[in-house]
């Protein structure tokens, strides 16, 4: 790859932006490539390199880049304005679609990002229950707000310490952690602490994965949280409409008390949403005492793009089977190789540099990150863009073709 223009842009960006980027995950060493254009399953850099994209903006683009259907919906809304500061007809229409698709959502509130959705859901859980503490899963990512920026601890049931400067220790002292796929650890923690408002969990761990829930794990934690009068929050920012209509809660048959969504529901534009049981959601302002507000909440462009995406998925539900078939064929084409393991769920997949698939955060930390770094660079040189971390999920989209999968399989075989 040629990076002359990208290198120059990065040198300028470093003088104007912290680290030269708008999000840390984009800080590829020695410098990131800059994207000029994207269409379908490919992106083109400012240096003229075309790359097969398996990052897909970290998950939102299930229909691929610059999907004509989404573009048309955005253009139609643009012609009528893009910010009003008033309710729009799109809001109840989209809310009806989302609540109809998710058993755990009787009502929904639109916000501007997944981080905002999880922050509001946690505040709502505390306001509804009157309890102070929350529990999260070790290694689970729920955005960049204070309550969930917590380092994983060394015990089975641990109290958090800040994972960022500027986060108060006495704030994250109210955030406890347990390992994924370990219901006994959750039972032990909740039996010892009666001031827990909620457990927030990615039902499929996407930000260090995918790491899949073991048989009955999600059902077990549902029963445990019910028994201890603790709300269950499914963070489906990644899995929402990614693993199927209705997300993980439909796929695994588990009904949470609250759900957060993002990524795909915006069709590639900024969005987030949280929803849940009616009696809980009625606590949200202006109907109740739990305050939440935002100038860009329910932005008509994001709603139009998201609604067009979800309607497309409803019209073509066979896409989920097709994407699952493609990741299965990729897995089968790779075969087994010592020191590595392939994990997939539908259109989510990852090759871990670990001899067996990880079951939790501690397993993931055992991966050979140096080997992954070498592999990632080889894949980029081969024209394949993967998320630049062993701890991020890869994605396929409706735009990925059989030819793309052949190229991807050949690159994996050569570069591992």
C-alpha positions as CSV (number, residue, x, y, z in Angstrom):
1,X,0.0,0.0,0.0
2,X,1.1,3.6,-0.7
3,X,0.5,6.0,2.2
4,X,2.1,9.3,1.1
5,X,-1.1,11.4,1.4
6,X,-2.3,9.5,4.5
7,X,1.0,10.1,6.2
8,X,0.9,13.8,5.4
9,X,-2.7,14.1,6.7
10,X,-1.8,12.3,9.9
11,X,1.1,14.6,10.5
12,X,-1.2,17.6,10.2
13,X,-3.9,15.9,12.3
14,X,-1.6,15.3,15.2
15,X,-1.0,19.0,15.6
16,X,-4.8,19.7,15.7
17,X,-6.4,16.6,17.3
18,X,-5.4,14.5,20.3
19,X,-3.4,11.6,18.8
20,X,-4.5,12.8,15.4
21,X,-7.8,10.9,15.5
22,X,-11.4,11.3,16.6
23,X,-11.5,7.9,18.3
24,X,-8.6,5.9,19.8
25,X,-9.3,2.7,17.8
26,X,-8.4,4.6,14.6
27,X,-4.9,5.3,15.7
28,X,-3.2,2.7,13.6
29,X,0.6,2.7,13.8
30,X,2.7,4.2,12.4
31,X,-0.2,6.2,10.9
32,X,-3.8,5.3,9.7
33,X,-4.8,5.3,6.1
34,X,-7.4,7.9,5.2
35,X,-10.6,6.9,3.3
36,X,-11.7,8.9,0.4
37,X,-14.7,6.9,-0.8
38,X,-16.6,3.7,-0.1
39,X,-19.1,1.6,-1.9
40,X,-20.5,-1.8,-1.3
41,X,-17.9,-4.0,0.3
42,X,-14.9,-1.8,-0.6
43,X,-13.3,1.4,0.5
44,X,-10.8,3.5,-1.4
45,X,-8.0,5.4,0.4
46,X,-6.8,8.9,-0.4
47,X,-3.6,7.1,-1.7
48,X,-5.6,5.2,-4.3
49,X,-5.6,1.8,-2.6
50,X,-8.8,-0.3,-2.8
51,X,-9.5,-2.5,0.2
52,X,-12.1,-5.2,0.9
53,X,-13.7,-4.0,4.1
54,X,-14.5,-6.4,6.9
55,X,-14.7,-3.7,9.5
56,X,-17.8,-2.1,8.2
57,X,-17.5,1.0,10.4
58,X,-17.4,-1.4,13.4
59,X,-20.8,-2.9,12.7
60,X,-23.5,-0.4,11.5
61,X,-23.2,-1.1,7.8
62,X,-25.1,-4.4,7.4
63,X,-26.2,-3.3,3.9
64,X,-22.7,-2.2,2.9
65,X,-21.2,1.2,2.1
66,X,-23.4,3.8,0.3
67,X,-26.3,1.5,-0.1
68,X,-28.7,3.1,-2.7
69,X,-31.8,2.4,-0.6
70,X,-30.3,4.2,2.4
71,X,-29.0,7.1,0.2
72,X,-32.4,7.6,-1.2
73,X,-34.0,7.8,2.2
74,X,-31.4,10.3,3.4
75,X,-31.8,12.4,0.3
76,X,-35.6,12.4,0.6
77,X,-35.4,13.6,4.2
78,X,-32.7,16.2,3.3
79,X,-35.0,17.8,0.8
80,X,-37.4,18.5,3.7
81,X,-34.9,19.5,6.3
82,X,-32.6,17.7,8.7
83,X,-33.2,19.2,12.2
84,X,-36.3,20.7,13.6
85,X,-36.2,20.7,17.4
86,X,-39.8,19.2,17.3
87,X,-41.2,15.7,17.1
88,X,-41.5,14.2,13.6
89,X,-43.8,11.5,12.2
90,X,-40.8,9.2,11.9
91,X,-40.4,8.9,15.7
92,X,-43.6,7.0,16.5
93,X,-43.4,5.0,13.2
94,X,-39.9,3.8,14.0
95,X,-40.7,3.3,17.7
96,X,-43.6,1.0,16.7
97,X,-41.3,-1.0,14.4
98,X,-38.5,-1.4,17.0
99,X,-40.8,-2.2,19.9
100,X,-42.6,-4.7,17.7
101,X,-39.4,-6.5,16.9
102,X,-38.1,-6.7,20.5
103,X,-40.0,-8.6,23.2
104,X,-38.1,-6.7,25.9
105,X,-39.1,-3.2,24.7
106,X,-42.6,-1.9,25.3
107,X,-41.4,1.7,24.9
108,X,-38.3,3.3,23.5
109,X,-36.4,6.6,23.7
110,X,-34.2,7.7,20.8
111,X,-30.8,9.2,21.6
112,X,-27.7,10.0,19.6
113,X,-25.2,7.2,20.3
114,X,-24.8,3.8,21.9
115,X,-22.8,5.3,24.7
116,X,-25.6,7.7,25.5
117,X,-28.1,4.8,25.4
118,X,-26.2,2.7,27.9
119,X,-25.6,5.7,30.2
120,X,-29.3,6.5,30.2
121,X,-30.3,2.9,30.8
122,X,-28.0,2.6,33.8
123,X,-29.4,5.9,35.2
124,X,-32.9,4.7,34.6
125,X,-32.2,1.3,36.3
126,X,-30.9,3.2,39.4
127,X,-33.9,5.6,39.4
128,X,-36.4,2.8,39.1
129,X,-34.9,0.5,41.7
130,X,-33.6,3.1,44.1
131,X,-30.4,1.1,44.3
132,X,-26.8,2.4,43.7
133,X,-24.6,-0.4,42.3
134,X,-24.4,-2.0,38.9
135,X,-22.7,-5.1,37.7
136,X,-21.0,-5.4,34.3
137,X,-19.1,-8.2,32.6
138,X,-15.3,-8.2,32.7
139,X,-14.1,-6.9,29.3
140,X,-17.6,-5.7,28.3
141,X,-17.7,-2.4,26.6
142,X,-20.7,-0.1,27.0
143,X,-19.4,3.2,25.8
144,X,-17.0,5.8,27.1
145,X,-18.9,7.2,30.1
146,X,-17.7,7.1,33.7
147,X,-19.7,4.3,35.2
148,X,-18.5,1.6,32.8
149,X,-14.9,2.7,32.2
150,X,-13.7,0.1,34.7
151,X,-10.7,-2.2,34.6
152,X,-11.2,-5.9,35.0
153,X,-10.2,-7.2,38.4
154,X,-8.4,-10.4,39.4
155,X,-11.1,-12.1,41.4
156,X,-14.3,-13.9,40.4
157,X,-16.4,-11.0,41.8
158,X,-14.5,-7.8,41.7
159,X,-15.0,-4.1,42.5
160,X,-14.0,-1.7,39.7
161,X,-11.2,0.8,39.6
162,X,-11.1,3.6,37.1
163,X,-9.9,2.7,33.6
164,X,-9.3,6.4,32.6
165,X,-7.9,9.5,34.2
166,X,-10.6,11.8,35.2
167,X,-13.0,9.1,36.4
168,X,-13.6,9.2,40.1
169,X,-12.8,6.1,42.1
170,X,-15.7,6.6,44.4
171,X,-18.0,6.6,41.3
172,X,-16.8,3.3,39.8
173,X,-16.8,1.8,43.3
174,X,-20.4,1.3,42.5
175,X,-19.6,-0.8,39.5
176,X,-18.8,-4.5,40.1
177,X,-17.7,-7.1,37.7
178,X,-18.1,-10.8,37.0
179,X,-16.7,-13.0,34.2
180,X,-18.8,-13.8,31.1
181,X,-20.2,-17.4,31.0
182,X,-20.0,-17.7,34.7
183,X,-23.5,-17.7,36.3
184,X,-22.1,-18.9,39.6
185,X,-20.0,-15.8,40.0
186,X,-23.1,-13.6,39.4
187,X,-25.1,-15.6,42.0
188,X,-22.2,-15.2,44.5
189,X,-22.0,-11.5,44.0
190,X,-25.7,-10.8,44.2
191,X,-26.1,-13.0,47.2
192,X,-23.5,-10.9,49.0
193,X,-24.7,-7.5,47.9
194,X,-28.3,-6.2,48.1
195,X,-27.8,-2.8,46.6
196,X,-27.4,-3.8,42.9
197,X,-29.8,-2.0,40.5
198,X,-28.8,-3.8,37.3
199,X,-26.6,-6.2,35.4
200,X,-25.6,-4.7,32.0
201,X,-24.3,-7.3,29.5
202,X,-23.5,-7.7,25.9
203,X,-25.4,-11.0,25.2
204,X,-22.7,-11.8,22.7
205,X,-19.5,-10.0,23.6
206,X,-18.7,-8.0,20.5
207,X,-16.0,-5.6,21.6
208,X,-13.6,-8.4,22.5
209,X,-15.0,-11.0,20.3
210,X,-17.3,-12.3,19.2
211,X,-17.4,-14.4,22.4
212,X,-20.5,-16.5,22.4
213,X,-22.7,-17.3,25.4
214,X,-22.5,-21.0,26.5
215,X,-25.7,-23.1,26.5
216,X,-28.3,-21.7,28.9
217,X,-26.0,-19.0,30.2
218,X,-28.3,-16.1,29.3
219,X,-31.3,-17.9,30.6
220,X,-29.4,-18.6,33.9
221,X,-28.5,-15.0,34.4
222,X,-32.1,-14.0,33.6
223,X,-33.3,-16.2,36.4
224,X,-30.6,-15.1,38.8
225,X,-31.3,-11.4,38.3
226,X,-35.0,-12.0,38.7
227,X,-34.4,-13.9,42.0
228,X,-32.4,-11.0,43.4
229,X,-34.7,-8.2,42.1
230,X,-32.0,-6.9,39.8
231,X,-32.8,-5.5,36.4
232,X,-31.2,-7.1,33.4
233,X,-29.9,-4.8,30.7
234,X,-29.0,-6.3,27.3
235,X,-26.6,-4.0,25.5
236,X,-27.5,-4.9,21.9
237,X,-25.7,-1.9,20.3
238,X,-23.8,-4.5,18.2
239,X,-26.1,-7.5,18.2
240,X,-29.3,-5.5,17.5
241,X,-30.5,-6.4,14.0
242,X,-27.0,-7.9,13.4
243,X,-27.8,-11.5,14.6
244,X,-31.4,-11.3,13.4
245,X,-34.6,-9.4,13.7
246,X,-35.1,-8.8,17.4
247,X,-31.4,-9.3,18.1
248,X,-29.9,-11.7,20.7
249,X,-33.0,-11.5,22.9
250,X,-35.0,-13.2,20.2
251,X,-32.2,-15.5,19.0
252,X,-31.6,-16.9,22.5
253,X,-35.2,-16.5,23.8
254,X,-34.3,-14.3,26.8
255,X,-36.4,-11.2,27.7
256,X,-34.4,-8.4,29.4
257,X,-35.9,-5.6,31.4
258,X,-34.0,-2.9,29.4
259,X,-32.3,-3.0,26.0
260,X,-29.9,-0.6,24.4
261,X,-29.5,-0.3,20.6
262,X,-27.3,1.7,18.2
263,X,-25.2,1.1,15.1
264,X,-27.5,-0.7,12.6
265,X,-30.7,1.2,13.7
266,X,-29.1,4.4,12.3
267,X,-28.3,3.0,8.9
268,X,-24.7,4.4,9.2
269,X,-25.8,7.7,10.8
270,X,-25.4,8.6,14.5
271,X,-28.1,7.1,16.7
272,X,-28.8,5.2,19.9
273,X,-31.9,4.0,21.7
274,X,-32.9,2.5,25.0
275,X,-36.2,0.8,25.9
276,X,-37.8,-1.7,28.1
277,X,-40.7,-2.6,30.2
278,X,-43.5,0.0,30.2
279,X,-43.4,0.6,34.0
280,X,-39.7,1.2,33.9
281,X,-39.7,3.5,30.8
282,X,-42.6,5.6,32.3
283,X,-40.0,6.8,34.8
284,X,-38.2,8.7,32.0
285,X,-38.8,12.5,31.8
286,X,-41.1,14.2,31.0
287,X,-43.4,11.4,32.2
288,X,-41.2,10.5,35.2
289,X,-38.4,11.7,37.4
290,X,-35.4,10.2,35.5
291,X,-34.0,13.0,33.4
292,X,-32.8,12.4,29.8
293,X,-32.6,14.9,27.0
294,X,-30.7,15.8,23.8
295,X,-30.9,18.3,21.0
296,X,-30.2,15.6,18.3
297,X,-32.3,12.9,19.9
298,X,-34.6,11.5,17.2
299,X,-32.7,13.2,14.5
300,X,-34.8,12.9,11.3
301,X,-31.9,11.9,9.1
302,X,-30.8,9.1,11.4
303,X,-34.3,7.9,11.8
304,X,-34.9,7.9,8.0
305,X,-31.7,6.0,7.3
306,X,-32.4,3.6,10.1
307,X,-36.0,3.0,9.2
308,X,-35.0,2.3,5.6
309,X,-32.4,-0.2,6.8
310,X,-34.8,-2.1,9.1
311,X,-37.5,-2.2,6.4
312,X,-35.0,-3.6,4.0
313,X,-34.1,-6.3,6.5
314,X,-37.7,-7.2,7.1
315,X,-38.3,-7.5,3.4
316,X,-35.3,-9.8,3.0
317,X,-35.0,-11.9,6.2
318,X,-33.1,-14.6,4.2
319,X,-30.1,-12.3,4.3
320,X,-29.3,-13.5,7.8
321,X,-29.1,-17.1,6.6
322,X,-27.0,-16.1,3.6
323,X,-24.5,-14.2,5.8
324,X,-24.3,-17.2,8.2
325,X,-23.6,-19.5,5.3
326,X,-20.8,-17.2,4.1
327,X,-19.0,-17.1,7.5
328,X,-19.5,-20.9,7.8
329,X,-17.9,-21.4,4.4
330,X,-15.0,-19.1,5.4
331,X,-14.5,-21.2,8.6
332,X,-14.6,-24.4,6.6
333,X,-12.1,-23.1,4.0
334,X,-9.6,-22.2,6.7
335,X,-9.5,-25.6,8.5
336,X,-7.7,-25.9,11.8
337,X,-4.3,-24.5,12.5
338,X,-2.3,-24.9,15.6
339,X,-2.3,-21.8,17.8
340,X,-5.5,-20.4,16.3
341,X,-9.3,-20.6,16.6
342,X,-12.2,-19.3,14.4
343,X,-15.4,-18.0,16.1
344,X,-18.4,-16.8,14.2
345,X,-22.1,-16.0,14.7
346,X,-24.0,-15.1,11.6
347,X,-22.2,-12.2,10.0
348,X,-19.9,-11.7,13.0
349,X,-16.5,-13.5,13.0
350,X,-13.0,-13.5,14.3
351,X,-9.8,-15.5,14.1
352,X,-8.2,-15.6,17.5
353,X,-4.5,-16.3,18.0
354,X,-5.4,-18.8,20.8
355,X,-5.6,-22.5,20.5
356,X,-9.3,-22.7,21.6
357,X,-12.1,-20.2,21.4
358,X,-12.2,-17.8,24.3
359,X,-15.1,-18.0,26.7
360,X,-14.4,-14.7,28.6
361,X,-12.2,-11.7,28.9
362,X,-9.4,-13.5,30.7
363,X,-9.2,-16.1,27.9
364,X,-9.0,-13.3,25.3
365,X,-6.1,-11.7,27.1
366,X,-4.2,-15.0,26.5
367,X,-4.3,-14.4,22.7
368,X,-0.9,-13.8,21.0
369,X,-1.4,-10.1,20.1
370,X,2.1,-9.8,18.5
371,X,1.1,-12.6,16.1
372,X,-2.2,-10.8,15.4
373,X,-0.4,-7.6,14.6
374,X,1.8,-9.3,12.1
375,X,-1.2,-11.0,10.6
376,X,-3.2,-7.8,10.4
377,X,-0.4,-6.0,8.5
378,X,-0.1,-8.9,6.0
379,X,-3.9,-8.8,5.5
380,X,-3.8,-5.1,4.8
381,X,-1.0,-5.6,2.3
382,X,-3.2,-8.2,0.7
383,X,-6.0,-5.7,0.3
384,X,-8.1,-6.8,3.3
385,X,-9.1,-4.2,6.0
386,X,-9.9,-5.9,9.3
387,X,-10.4,-4.0,12.6
388,X,-6.8,-3.4,13.8
389,X,-7.2,-5.2,17.1
390,X,-7.3,-8.8,18.2
391,X,-10.1,-7.6,20.5
392,X,-12.6,-6.4,17.9
393,X,-15.2,-8.3,15.8
394,X,-15.1,-8.5,12.1
395,X,-18.3,-8.1,10.0
396,X,-19.8,-9.1,6.7
397,X,-22.6,-7.2,5.0
398,X,-25.2,-7.8,2.3
399,X,-22.7,-6.2,-0.2
400,X,-20.0,-8.9,0.3
401,X,-20.0,-11.2,-2.7
402,X,-18.9,-14.8,-3.3
403,X,-15.9,-13.3,-5.0
404,X,-15.1,-11.3,-1.9
405,X,-15.3,-14.4,0.3
406,X,-13.0,-16.2,-2.0
407,X,-10.5,-13.4,-1.8
408,X,-10.9,-13.2,2.0
409,X,-10.4,-17.0,2.4
410,X,-7.2,-16.9,0.2
411,X,-5.8,-14.0,2.2
412,X,-6.5,-15.7,5.6
413,X,-4.8,-18.9,4.3
414,X,-1.8,-17.0,3.1
415,X,-1.4,-14.6,6.0
416,X,-2.0,-16.6,9.1
